[in-house]
Amino acid sequence: MEEYCAVCGAKLDKDNKYMDNMCWDCKFGGAEEYEEMHQKDWTGNSKSTFVTLGASNHVEHERAENDYYATDPHALEIFLEKLKQDGGITLSHNIWECVCGNGNLSKVLMKQGYNVISTDLIDRGYGMANYDFLTMQELPDQVRQWDILTNPPYKYAKEFVEKALELTKDGRYVIMFLKIQFLEGKA
Ligand SMILES: C[S@@+](CC[C@H](N)C(=O)[O-])C[C@H]1O[C@@H](n2cnc3c(N)ncnc32)[C@H](O)[C@@H]1O
């Protein structure tokens, strides 16, 4: 049976296969790097989850280019655990992280056994670059039933939500880490 890299979609063969579902080009350093990612101080600095998810009032000049604020991986772990406990929603095995950054969310998903495809506008050393989500016409792989899960640039949150809903098939889920104020917005 043919195997493909879950990150970039490359066909795996003896030369480029790093592990099940992943080629050498896309490999991340396994358990060690995963551990490192967790040990980072995500709460104390100005690029923390709380900036990403909106608990901090930062001024415009502090904004990173393309709104690049990586998400604390623990936030997703808590979310997935809660989903399991609550029941009712079962994510697809195939998940598209459409603004993957350096892969914080993708790595957690893959660690939990999901088949993840990761894209971003910018090359941040992870996943596939040069994919402008807002102008994409179709999913990277139409055959599969993808859910979309990400933490989009908040400035364009509405556009990302609308685009994700447009691209997903009926019955699939769109999950976005957003500021709670998003729910209060008129639009
Ligand atoms: C808030 S960061 C989140 C990164 C990652 N999802 C995470 O949670 O760690 C937003 C990401 O969106 C990417 N981005 C911005 N505009 C984009 C677009 N139009 N299409 C695809 N990616 C975009 C940025 O390059 C950045 O990596």
The ligand as a Gaussian input file, in Angstrom:
#p B3LYP/6-31G(d) Opt

LIG

0 1
 C       -1.587000      33.221000      15.163000
 S       -0.344000      32.406000      14.141000
 C       -0.793000      30.744000      14.533000
 C        0.218000      29.702000      14.188000
 C       -0.206000      28.275000      14.574000
 N       -1.540000      27.978000      14.050000
 C       -0.238000      28.117000      16.080000
 O       -1.324000      28.074000      16.645000
 O        0.838000      28.022000      16.683000
 C       -1.043000      32.737000      12.562000
 C       -0.328000      32.152000      11.348000
 O       -1.111000      32.533000      10.215000
 C       -0.263000      32.643000       9.081000
 N       -1.017000      33.376000       8.054000
 C       -1.345000      34.704000       8.043000
 N       -2.108000      34.990000       6.971000
 C       -2.258000      33.804000       6.289000
 C       -2.968000      33.436000       5.097000
 N       -3.677000      34.335000       4.393000
 N       -2.923000      32.142000       4.697000
 C       -2.207000      31.226000       5.399000
 N       -1.525000      31.509000       6.536000
 C       -1.559000      32.784000       6.974000
 C        0.951000      33.340000       9.646000
 O        2.065000      33.150000       8.809000
 C        1.063000      32.658000      11.017000
 O        1.957000      31.574000      10.945000

